[in-house]
Structure formats: C-alpha cells, structure tokens
C-alpha cells in the first residue's frame, strides 16, 4: 500500500488506498476531510482533493485525478486515466471507463454507464475514446452515453436514455436514441453540488 492521506481523512479498515498495480507507481494522494468506506480500492497514481467521500466497494484505478468535494457512490467503478473536476456527485453503481473527462458540478445518477469503445474487441487497433461531460451537466439514472460523445455545459440526459450524439449545451436529451430539446429557462443554472442554499 502506497498512499499519502490527509490527517483528517477517515479510512475504514477494510479499504485499500494505494493499491500497487506495479512496482514503479507513485503513492495515491488523498486530501483532507475525506471518508473512504469499507471495500473501496484506490490504486497508486491517483490524486484526490479535499472533502472526498465514497460509499462502499468503490474502485478507482490508476492515473485518475479528482478535484475537491467529490462523492463516489457505492459500487461505482472508475477504470483509470480519467479526470474528474470538483463538486461532482457520482451516485451508486456508475461505470466510468478509461479516458473519460468530467468537469465541475456534474451529477451522474445511479446505474448510469459511460462507454469508450465503439466496436468492442472487433478491431485490431482499438482507440478508446471516452465521454466528455461538460460543466454542470446532469446524467439521469440508467442512462447510457456512447464513446466520444460530449454532453454540453448545463445539459441534462433523461433517465434511461441512450445518447449516441453530442448533446448541445443547455439542452435535454431524451429517449433511445436520444433526441434533444432546449431546456426551459428555469433549469438554466448549474447543479448546486457543494453550494450552500
């Protein structure tokens, strides 16, 4: 186990912070005021800011960066080489593949799946192109986002939708495949994650 953990961060005894996936990996760096619950595994070469919280049985793989005030719900998987901003809420059982970008104030509902491989194991030279979730967008429960799709700033993806194309900023994506419509004015503000009312 290789990790540097902020003094005020609580790590349950059954969590593994700094899992060594190779001998040359750098320690995992975890900020202050965190709570890392049992069953969580965080690899080396991960950098996480302050006020980080996990549910149980979370996996965060190597070369991933998370900002401040990030919640990662129970049984969520972050496959590595991802960048996640601050004030982000990932609910339980979310799947985040390699090469994903998630900006600040993003909400992802339970069981949502992001993907990064357009033709899984069918081509010799596979290029894993992750999803980009721009600032303040929201992804509903059980939504699926296909590889190389960008969900624009402030956009919303309805629960159960399958998103195959880029979602314009401040639009709603709904259906299978998703179609877009402009958000009403009353919803044109960023998610209030980490913001006091």
C-alpha positions as CSV (number, residue, x, y, z in Angstrom):
1,X,0.0,0.0,0.0
2,X,1.5,3.3,-1.1
3,X,-0.5,6.4,-0.1
4,X,-0.3,9.9,1.4
5,X,-3.6,10.6,3.2
6,X,-4.7,13.8,4.8
7,X,-4.7,13.7,8.6
8,X,-8.4,14.4,8.9
9,X,-9.5,11.8,6.3
10,X,-11.1,8.7,7.7
11,X,-10.3,5.3,6.0
12,X,-12.3,2.3,7.0
13,X,-10.1,-0.7,8.0
14,X,-11.3,-2.8,5.0
15,X,-10.4,-0.1,2.4
16,X,-7.2,-0.4,0.3
17,X,-5.8,3.0,-0.5
18,X,-2.6,3.0,-2.6
19,X,-3.1,-0.5,-4.3
20,X,0.2,-1.2,-6.0
21,X,-0.5,-2.2,-9.6
22,X,3.2,-2.0,-10.5
23,X,6.5,-1.5,-8.6
24,X,7.1,2.0,-10.0
25,X,3.8,3.6,-9.2
26,X,3.6,6.8,-7.2
27,X,1.7,6.9,-3.9
28,X,-2.0,7.8,-4.0
29,X,-2.5,11.3,-2.7
30,X,-5.7,11.9,-0.8
31,X,-6.7,15.4,0.6
32,X,-8.2,16.4,4.0
33,X,-11.7,15.8,5.4
34,X,-12.4,12.7,3.4
35,X,-14.3,9.5,4.2
36,X,-13.3,6.3,2.4
37,X,-15.6,3.4,3.3
38,X,-15.1,-0.3,3.5
39,X,-14.5,-2.3,0.4
40,X,-13.1,0.7,-1.5
41,X,-9.9,0.2,-3.6
42,X,-7.9,3.2,-4.8
43,X,-4.9,2.5,-6.9
44,X,-1.5,4.2,-6.8
45,X,-1.0,7.1,-9.1
46,X,-4.4,8.6,-8.1
47,X,-4.7,12.2,-6.9
48,X,-7.9,13.2,-5.0
49,X,-8.7,16.6,-3.4
50,X,-10.3,17.6,-0.1
51,X,-13.8,16.5,1.1
52,X,-13.8,13.3,-0.8
53,X,-16.4,10.7,0.1
54,X,-17.1,7.2,-1.0
55,X,-19.8,4.7,-0.5
56,X,-18.8,1.0,0.0
57,X,-17.0,-1.2,-2.6
58,X,-15.8,1.7,-4.9
59,X,-12.9,1.1,-7.4
60,X,-10.7,3.9,-8.6
61,X,-7.9,2.8,-10.9
62,X,-4.5,4.4,-11.8
63,X,-3.8,7.8,-13.2
64,X,-7.1,9.3,-12.2
65,X,-7.5,12.8,-10.8
66,X,-10.4,14.0,-8.8
67,X,-11.0,17.6,-7.5
68,X,-12.5,18.8,-4.2
69,X,-16.0,17.8,-2.9
70,X,-16.4,14.7,-4.9
71,X,-18.9,11.9,-3.9
72,X,-18.4,8.5,-5.4
73,X,-21.4,6.2,-4.5
74,X,-21.3,2.6,-3.6
75,X,-20.1,0.0,-6.2
76,X,-19.1,2.8,-8.6
77,X,-16.2,1.9,-10.9
78,X,-13.7,4.4,-12.4
79,X,-11.4,2.5,-14.7
80,X,-8.4,4.8,-14.7
81,X,-6.8,7.6,-16.7
82,X,-9.8,9.8,-16.0
83,X,-10.1,13.4,-15.0
84,X,-12.9,14.4,-12.7
85,X,-13.4,18.0,-11.5
86,X,-14.7,19.5,-8.3
87,X,-18.2,19.4,-6.8
88,X,-19.1,16.2,-8.6
89,X,-21.7,13.6,-7.5
90,X,-21.5,10.1,-8.9
91,X,-24.3,8.0,-7.4
92,X,-24.2,4.3,-6.8
93,X,-23.2,1.8,-9.4
94,X,-22.0,4.3,-12.0
95,X,-19.5,3.0,-14.6
96,X,-16.7,5.4,-15.8
97,X,-14.4,3.9,-18.4
98,X,-10.8,4.9,-19.2
99,X,-10.1,8.3,-20.8
100,X,-13.3,10.0,-19.5
101,X,-13.4,13.7,-18.7
102,X,-15.9,15.0,-16.2
103,X,-15.9,18.7,-15.4
104,X,-17.1,20.6,-12.3
105,X,-20.6,20.5,-10.9
106,X,-21.6,17.3,-12.8
107,X,-24.2,14.9,-11.4
108,X,-24.5,11.3,-12.6
109,X,-27.4,9.2,-11.4
110,X,-27.4,5.6,-10.3
111,X,-26.6,2.8,-12.8
112,X,-25.5,5.3,-15.5
113,X,-23.0,3.8,-17.9
114,X,-20.4,5.8,-19.9
115,X,-18.5,3.9,-22.7
116,X,-15.3,4.4,-24.6
117,X,-15.0,1.6,-27.3
118,X,-17.2,1.9,-30.4
119,X,-16.6,-1.6,-31.6
120,X,-15.6,-3.7,-28.5
121,X,-12.9,-6.3,-29.3
122,X,-13.7,-6.3,-33.0
123,X,-10.8,-4.2,-34.4
124,X,-7.1,-4.8,-34.1
125,X,-6.1,-1.2,-33.3
126,X,-8.7,-0.1,-30.8
127,X,-8.8,3.6,-29.9
128,X,-10.5,4.1,-26.5
129,X,-12.2,7.5,-26.7
130,X,-14.0,8.4,-23.6
131,X,-17.0,10.6,-23.0
132,X,-16.7,14.3,-22.1
133,X,-19.2,15.7,-19.6
134,X,-19.0,19.5,-19.5
135,X,-19.5,21.8,-16.5
136,X,-22.8,21.4,-14.7
137,X,-24.4,18.7,-16.8
138,X,-26.7,16.0,-15.3
139,X,-27.0,12.4,-16.3
140,X,-30.1,10.5,-15.2
141,X,-30.3,7.1,-13.7
142,X,-29.7,4.1,-16.1
143,X,-28.6,6.4,-19.0
144,X,-26.0,5.1,-21.4
145,X,-23.6,7.5,-23.2
146,X,-21.7,6.2,-26.2
147,X,-18.0,6.7,-26.9
148,X,-16.6,10.1,-27.9
149,X,-19.9,11.8,-27.1
150,X,-19.8,15.3,-25.5
151,X,-22.6,16.4,-23.2
152,X,-22.5,20.2,-23.2
153,X,-22.4,22.6,-20.3
154,X,-25.6,22.6,-18.3
155,X,-27.2,19.9,-20.4
156,X,-29.4,17.1,-19.0
157,X,-29.8,13.5,-20.0
158,X,-33.1,11.9,-19.0
159,X,-33.2,8.6,-17.1
160,X,-32.9,5.6,-19.3
161,X,-31.8,7.5,-22.4
162,X,-29.2,6.2,-24.9
163,X,-27.0,9.1,-26.1
164,X,-25.4,8.5,-29.5
165,X,-24.5,12.1,-30.5
166,X,-23.2,15.2,-28.8
167,X,-25.7,17.0,-26.6
168,X,-25.7,20.8,-27.1
169,X,-25.2,22.9,-24.0
170,X,-28.4,23.7,-22.0
171,X,-30.4,21.1,-23.9
172,X,-32.3,18.0,-22.7
173,X,-31.5,14.6,-24.2
174,X,-34.4,12.0,-24.0
175,X,-35.2,8.6,-25.5
176,X,-33.5,5.7,-27.3
177,X,-31.7,7.0,-29.3
178,X,-31.9,10.4,-27.5
179,X,-33.4,13.4,-29.2
180,X,-32.8,16.9,-28.0
181,X,-34.8,19.9,-26.9
182,X,-33.9,23.2,-25.3
183,X,-34.1,23.4,-21.5
184,X,-36.7,25.7,-20.0
185,X,-35.3,28.9,-18.6
186,X,-35.9,27.8,-15.0
187,X,-33.4,25.0,-15.4
188,X,-30.6,27.1,-16.9
189,X,-28.4,27.1,-13.9
190,X,-25.5,24.9,-12.7
191,X,-26.1,22.0,-10.4
192,X,-26.0,23.0,-6.7
193,X,-23.5,20.4,-5.7
194,X,-21.3,21.7,-2.9
195,X,-23.1,25.0,-2.8
196,X,-24.9,26.1,0.3
197,X,-28.6,27.3,-0.3
